[in-house]
Amino acid sequence: MLMHNPPHPGEIIQGLFIEPNNLTLTDVAKALNVSPSNFSRLINGKIALSSDMAIRLSRVLGLEPLTWMRMQADYDIWNAQQ
């Protein structure tokens, strides 16, 4: 089965939540109660999504924590197979 490169969760956050709603990374980081620099690293795919962040994202942006974690797992598994 051919699996296409799944996006990092940060790409999903940027493309489906931040850009369409004209939000800033700082505004979302504040709502998540995390540092803007840490959130920026997530958005830019420099760090993996943690379970804590999945819960925070669920509360602020919606989607279930497990949905966020599956996005990270799909991304990680695809990259490990390359």
DSSP file (Angstrom, degrees, kcal/mol; ACC not computed):
  #  RESIDUE AA STRUCTURE BP1 BP2  ACC     N-H-->O    O-->H-N    N-H-->O    O-->H-N    TCO  KAPPA ALPHA  PHI   PSI    X-CA   Y-CA   Z-CA
    1    1 A M              0   0    0      0, 0.0     2,-0.6     0, 0.0     0, 0.0   0.000 360.0 360.0 360.0 128.8    0.0    0.0    0.0
    2    2 A L        -     0   0    0      0, 0.0     2,-0.5     0, 0.0     0, 0.0  -0.735 360.0-162.9 -87.0 122.6    1.4    3.4   -1.0
    3    3 A M        -     0   0    0     -2,-0.6     2,-0.2    75,-0.1     0, 0.0  -0.912  12.4-136.1-107.6 130.4    1.1    6.0    1.7
    4    4 A H        -     0   0    0     -2,-0.5    74,-0.1     1,-0.1     0, 0.0  -0.500  39.1 -84.2 -81.7 153.5    1.5    9.6    0.8
    5    5 A N        -     0   0    0     -2,-0.2    -1,-0.1    73,-0.1    70,-0.1  -0.394  48.5-145.1 -58.1 107.8    3.6   11.9    2.9
    6    6 A P        -     0   0    0      0, 0.0     2,-0.1     0, 0.0    73,-0.1  -0.506  21.8-108.2 -74.6 147.2    1.3   13.0    5.7
    7    7 A P        -     0   0    0      0, 0.0    68,-0.2     0, 0.0    67,-0.1  -0.379  30.2-105.2 -73.6 152.1    1.7   16.5    7.0
    8    8 A H    >>  -     0   0    0      1,-0.1     3,-1.3    67,-0.1     4,-1.3  -0.468  35.6-112.1 -65.9 147.0    3.3   17.4   10.3
    9    9 A P  H 3> S+     0   0    0      0, 0.0     4,-2.5     0, 0.0     5,-0.2   0.829 117.8  63.7 -53.3 -31.9    0.5   18.5   12.8
   10   10 A G  H 3> S+     0   0    0     32,-0.4     4,-2.6     1,-0.2     5,-0.2   0.873  98.9  52.8 -60.4 -37.2    2.1   22.0   12.7
   11   11 A E  H <> S+     0   0    0     -3,-1.3     4,-2.8     2,-0.2    -1,-0.2   0.879 109.0  49.8 -65.3 -37.3    1.2   22.2    9.0
   12   12 A I  H  X>S+     0   0    0     -4,-1.3     4,-2.8     2,-0.2     5,-0.5   0.933 111.1  48.6 -65.6 -46.2   -2.4   21.4    9.8
   13   13 A I  I  X>S+     0   0    0     -4,-2.5     5,-2.5     1,-0.2     4,-1.6   0.934 115.8  44.3 -59.2 -47.0   -2.5   24.0   12.5
   14   14 A Q  I  <>S+     0   0    0     -4,-2.6     5,-2.6     3,-0.2    -2,-0.2   0.945 120.4  39.0 -62.6 -49.6   -1.0   26.6   10.2
   15   15 A G  I  <5S+     0   0    0     -4,-2.8    -2,-0.2    -5,-0.2    -1,-0.2   0.802 126.5  30.1 -77.0 -31.3   -3.2   25.8    7.2
   16   16 A L  I  <5S+     0   0    0     -4,-2.8    -3,-0.2    -5,-0.2    -1,-0.2   0.660 133.6  17.5-104.5 -18.5   -6.5   25.0    8.8
   17   17 A F  I  X<S+     0   0    0     -4,-1.6     4,-0.8    -5,-0.5     6,-0.2   0.762 122.9  39.3-120.4 -50.8   -6.6   27.2   11.9
   18   18 A I  I  4XS+     0   0    0     -5,-2.5     5,-2.4     2,-0.2     4,-0.3   0.983 118.3  39.2 -73.4 -58.2   -4.1   30.1   11.9
   19   19 A E  T >4<S+     0   0    0     -5,-2.6     3,-1.6     1,-0.2    -4,-0.1   0.940 116.2  48.1 -61.7 -50.9   -4.0   31.3    8.3
   20   20 A P  T 345S+     0   0    0      0, 0.0    -1,-0.2     0, 0.0    -2,-0.2   0.802 117.6  43.2 -62.7 -26.0   -7.8   31.1    7.5
   21   21 A N  T 3<5S-     0   0    0     -4,-0.8    -2,-0.2    -3,-0.2    -3,-0.1   0.317 107.7-123.1-101.2   8.0   -8.7   32.8   10.8
   22   22 A N  T < 5 +     0   0    0     -3,-1.6     2,-0.2    -4,-0.3    -3,-0.2   0.882  57.1 156.6  51.4  43.2   -5.9   35.5   10.5
   23   23 A L      < -     0   0    0     -5,-2.4     2,-0.3    -6,-0.2    -1,-0.2  -0.577  37.6-130.5 -92.4 159.4   -4.5   34.5   13.9
   24   24 A T     >  -     0   0    0     -2,-0.2     4,-2.1     1,-0.1     5,-0.2  -0.782  19.6-120.6-104.0 156.7   -0.9   35.1   15.0
   25   25 A L  H  > S+     0   0    0     -2,-0.3     4,-2.8     1,-0.2     5,-0.2   0.882 115.8  55.0 -59.2 -37.8    1.3   32.4   16.5
   26   26 A T  H  > S+     0   0    0      2,-0.2     4,-2.5     1,-0.2    -1,-0.2   0.912 106.3  50.0 -63.1 -43.5    1.6   34.6   19.6
   27   27 A D  H  > S+     0   0    0      2,-0.2     4,-2.0     1,-0.2    -1,-0.2   0.922 114.7  43.4 -61.8 -44.6   -2.2   34.8   20.0
   28   28 A V  H  X S+     0   0    0     -4,-2.1     4,-2.2     2,-0.2    -2,-0.2   0.907 112.3  52.9 -69.8 -40.7   -2.6   31.0   19.7
   29   29 A A  H  X>S+     0   0    0     -4,-2.8     5,-2.4    -5,-0.2     4,-0.9   0.912 109.3  50.1 -59.2 -41.8    0.4   30.3   21.9
   30   30 A K  H ><5S+     0   0    0     -4,-2.5     3,-0.6     1,-0.2    -1,-0.2   0.919 110.4  49.3 -62.9 -43.3   -1.1   32.6   24.6
   31   31 A A  H 3<5S+     0   0    0     -4,-2.0    -1,-0.2     1,-0.2    -2,-0.2   0.843 113.7  46.7 -64.2 -32.9   -4.5   30.7   24.3
   32   32 A L  H 3<5S-     0   0    0     -4,-2.2    -1,-0.2    -5,-0.1    -2,-0.2   0.596 110.0-126.4 -82.2 -11.8   -2.6   27.4   24.7
   33   33 A N  T <<5 +     0   0    0     -4,-0.9     2,-0.3    -3,-0.6    -3,-0.2   0.912  69.7 119.3  62.0  45.3   -0.6   28.8   27.6
   34   34 A V  S   <S-     0   0    0     -5,-2.4    -1,-0.3    -6,-0.1    -2,-0.1  -0.887  72.9 -87.6-130.2 164.0    2.7   27.9   26.0
   35   35 A S     >  -     0   0    0     -2,-0.3     4,-2.4     1,-0.1     5,-0.2  -0.450  30.9-127.2 -71.5 144.4    5.7   30.1   24.9
   36   36 A P  H  > S+     0   0    0      0, 0.0     4,-2.5     0, 0.0     5,-0.2   0.869 110.3  54.6 -58.2 -36.0    5.5   31.5   21.4
   37   37 A S  H  > S+     0   0    0      2,-0.2     4,-1.9     1,-0.2     5,-0.1   0.912 109.1  46.5 -66.9 -40.6    9.0   30.1   20.6
   38   38 A N  H  > S+     0   0    0      2,-0.2     4,-1.6     1,-0.2    -1,-0.2   0.918 113.9  48.3 -65.4 -43.2    7.9   26.6   21.6
   39   39 A F  H  X S+     0   0    0     -4,-2.4     4,-2.8     1,-0.2    -2,-0.2   0.888 108.7  54.5 -65.0 -38.6    4.7   26.9   19.6
   40   40 A S  H  X S+     0   0    0     -4,-2.5     4,-2.3     1,-0.2     6,-0.2   0.894 105.0  53.4 -61.4 -40.7    6.7   28.2   16.6
   41   41 A R  H  <>S+     0   0    0     -4,-1.9     5,-2.7     2,-0.2     6,-1.0   0.887 110.9  47.3 -62.1 -38.1    8.9   25.1   16.7
   42   42 A L  H ><5S+     0   0    0     -4,-1.6     3,-1.8     4,-0.2   -32,-0.4   0.951 111.5  49.4 -66.1 -49.1    5.8   22.9   16.6
   43   43 A I  H 3<5S+     0   0    0     -4,-2.8    -2,-0.2     1,-0.3    -1,-0.2   0.859 111.8  49.7 -58.4 -36.8    4.3   24.9   13.7
   44   44 A N  T 3<5S-     0   0    0     -4,-2.3    -1,-0.3    -5,-0.2    -2,-0.2   0.339 115.4-114.7 -88.0   7.1    7.5   24.7   11.8
   45   45 A G  T < 5S+     0   0    0     -3,-1.8    -3,-0.2     2,-0.1    -2,-0.1   0.691  80.9 124.0  72.6  18.0    7.8   20.9   12.3
   46   46 A K  S   <S+     0   0    0     -5,-2.7     2,-0.3    -6,-0.2    -4,-0.2   0.745  74.1  31.3 -82.8 -24.6   11.0   21.2   14.4
   47   47 A I  S    S-     0   0    0     -6,-1.0     2,-0.2    -9,-0.1    -2,-0.1  -0.926  86.3-109.7-130.6 157.1    9.5   19.3   17.4
   48   48 A A        -     0   0    0     -2,-0.3     2,-0.4     1,-0.1    -6,-0.0  -0.483  38.5 -99.8 -82.1 154.9    6.9   16.6   17.7
   49   49 A L        -     0   0    0     -2,-0.2     2,-0.2    19,-0.1    -1,-0.1  -0.607  40.0-147.3 -72.4 127.8    3.4   17.1   19.1
   50   50 A S     >  -     0   0    0     -2,-0.4     4,-2.3     1,-0.1     5,-0.1  -0.532  23.4-113.9 -92.4 164.0    3.3   16.0   22.7
   51   51 A S  H  > S+     0   0    0      2,-0.2     4,-1.8     1,-0.2     5,-0.1   0.872 119.2  54.9 -64.3 -35.3    0.2   14.5   24.4
   52   52 A D  H  > S+     0   0    0      1,-0.2     4,-2.2     2,-0.2    -1,-0.2   0.929 109.4  46.2 -61.4 -45.2    0.0   17.6   26.6
   53   53 A M  H  > S+     0   0    0      1,-0.2     4,-3.2     2,-0.2     5,-0.2   0.870 107.3  58.0 -66.8 -35.4    0.0   19.8   23.6
   54   54 A A  H  X S+     0   0    0     -4,-2.3     4,-2.1     2,-0.2    -1,-0.2   0.901 108.2  46.7 -59.8 -40.3   -2.7   17.6   21.9
   55   55 A I  H  X S+     0   0    0     -4,-1.8     4,-2.0     2,-0.2    -2,-0.2   0.921 113.1  48.7 -67.5 -43.9   -4.9   18.2   24.9
   56   56 A R  H  X S+     0   0    0     -4,-2.2     4,-2.1     1,-0.2     5,-0.2   0.930 112.0  48.7 -61.3 -45.7   -4.3   21.9   24.8
   57   57 A L  H  X>S+     0   0    0     -4,-3.2     4,-3.4     1,-0.2     5,-1.2   0.892 108.2  55.1 -61.9 -39.7   -5.0   22.0   21.1
   58   58 A S  H  X5S+     0   0    0     -4,-2.1     4,-0.6    -5,-0.2    -1,-0.2   0.910 110.7  45.1 -59.2 -43.1   -8.2   20.1   21.6
   59   59 A R  H  <5S+     0   0    0     -4,-2.0    -1,-0.2     2,-0.1    -2,-0.2   0.864 125.1  31.4 -68.8 -36.7   -9.4   22.7   24.1
   60   60 A V  H  <5S+     0   0    0     -4,-2.1    -2,-0.2    -5,-0.2    -3,-0.2   0.880 135.5  18.9 -92.7 -42.9   -8.4   25.7   22.0
   61   61 A L  H  <5S-     0   0    0     -4,-3.4    -3,-0.2     1,-0.3     2,-0.2   0.621 101.2-123.8-106.5 -16.3   -8.8   24.6   18.4
   62   62 A G     << +     0   0    0     -5,-1.2    -1,-0.3    -4,-0.6    -2,-0.1  -0.547  60.5 110.1  99.0-171.1  -11.0   21.6   18.6
   63   63 A L  S    S-     0   0    0     -2,-0.2    -1,-0.2    -4,-0.1    -2,-0.1   0.400  76.8 -78.4  67.8 148.1  -10.5   18.0   17.4
   64   64 A E    >>  -     0   0    0      1,-0.1     4,-1.8    -5,-0.0     3,-0.6  -0.414  36.1-117.7 -73.5 149.2  -10.0   15.2   19.9
   65   65 A P  H 3> S+     0   0    0      0, 0.0     4,-2.4     0, 0.0     5,-0.2   0.885 116.6  55.7 -53.2 -39.5   -6.6   14.8   21.5
   66   66 A L  H 3> S+     0   0    0      1,-0.2     4,-2.4     2,-0.2     5,-0.2   0.846 102.9  55.4 -64.4 -32.4   -6.3   11.4   19.9
   67   67 A T  H <> S+     0   0    0     -3,-0.6     4,-1.8     2,-0.2    -1,-0.2   0.936 109.2  46.5 -63.7 -45.8   -6.9   12.9   16.4
   68   68 A W  H  X S+     0   0    0     -4,-1.8     4,-1.6     1,-0.2    -2,-0.2   0.918 113.3  49.2 -60.6 -43.5   -4.0   15.3   17.0
   69   69 A M  H  X S+     0   0    0     -4,-2.4     4,-2.6     1,-0.2    -2,-0.2   0.854 107.4  54.7 -67.4 -34.8   -1.8   12.4   18.2
   70   70 A R  H  X S+     0   0    0     -4,-2.4     4,-3.0     2,-0.2     5,-0.2   0.882 104.4  55.0 -65.1 -37.2   -2.7   10.2   15.2
   71   71 A M  H  X S+     0   0    0     -4,-1.8     4,-2.1     2,-0.2    -2,-0.2   0.931 110.8  45.0 -59.4 -44.6   -1.6   13.0   12.9
   72   72 A Q  H  X S+     0   0    0     -4,-1.6     4,-2.8     2,-0.2    -2,-0.2   0.919 113.4  49.7 -65.3 -43.6    1.8   12.9   14.7
   73   73 A A  H  X S+     0   0    0     -4,-2.6     4,-2.9     2,-0.2     5,-0.3   0.916 110.3  50.0 -62.8 -43.6    2.0    9.1   14.6
   74   74 A D  H  X S+     0   0    0     -4,-3.0     4,-2.3     1,-0.2    -1,-0.2   0.924 113.2  46.9 -59.2 -44.6    1.1    9.1   10.9
   75   75 A Y  H  X S+     0   0    0     -4,-2.1     4,-2.1    -5,-0.2    -2,-0.2   0.927 114.6  46.4 -62.1 -46.9    3.9   11.7   10.2
   76   76 A D  H  X S+     0   0    0     -4,-2.8     4,-2.2     2,-0.2    -2,-0.2   0.917 113.6  47.5 -64.7 -45.0    6.4    9.8   12.3
   77   77 A I  H  X S+     0   0    0     -4,-2.9     4,-1.7     2,-0.2    -1,-0.2   0.920 111.2  50.7 -64.8 -44.3    5.7    6.4   10.8
   78   78 A W  H  X S+     0   0    0     -4,-2.3     4,-0.7    -5,-0.3    -1,-0.2   0.928 112.6  46.8 -59.7 -44.7    5.8    7.7    7.3
   79   79 A N  H >< S+     0   0    0     -4,-2.1     3,-0.7     1,-0.2    -1,-0.2   0.867 109.2  54.1 -67.2 -35.4    9.2    9.3    7.9
   80   80 A A  H 3< S+     0   0    0     -4,-2.2    -1,-0.2     1,-0.2    -2,-0.2   0.820 106.2  53.7 -66.8 -29.8   10.6    6.2    9.6
   81   81 A Q  H 3<        0   0    0     -4,-1.7    -1,-0.2     1,-0.2    -2,-0.2   0.650 360.0 360.0 -79.1 -15.1    9.6    4.1    6.5
   82   82 A Q    <<        0   0    0     -3,-0.7    -1,-0.2    -4,-0.7    -2,-0.1   0.494 360.0 360.0 -77.5 360.0   11.5    6.4    4.2
